[in-house]
Amino acid sequence: MRASRSQLSSKPHFSPEWRQALQLLACNKRGAIDDVLELGHGFSPEMLGMLVLDGLATVVTETLIANGATFKIKRMQITDAGRFAIRG
């Protein structure tokens, strides 16, 4: 389910953890690597998944090649709906 601006109340009632994660994503234009959000900031994979399911964040997969090895990196980015939600 995706939340549109019209579906969000002017003052959404997110948990402090959700708000903190969205604010962290909003601070960086490129977003944040999901492992950093989980290990470095203590957010659970389930909570991060809920942000995506609710349309407040999205996941972009990037391919990194270093020393002949290929790595897939998942980066979370805030959506317009997520920015709108934390403005209140």
Buried (B, 14 or more C-beta within 10 A) or exposed (E): EEBEEEEBEEEBEBEEEBBBBBEBBBEEEEBBBBEEBBEEEEBEEEBBEBBBEBBBBBBEEEEEEEEEEEEEEBBBBBBEBBBBBBEE
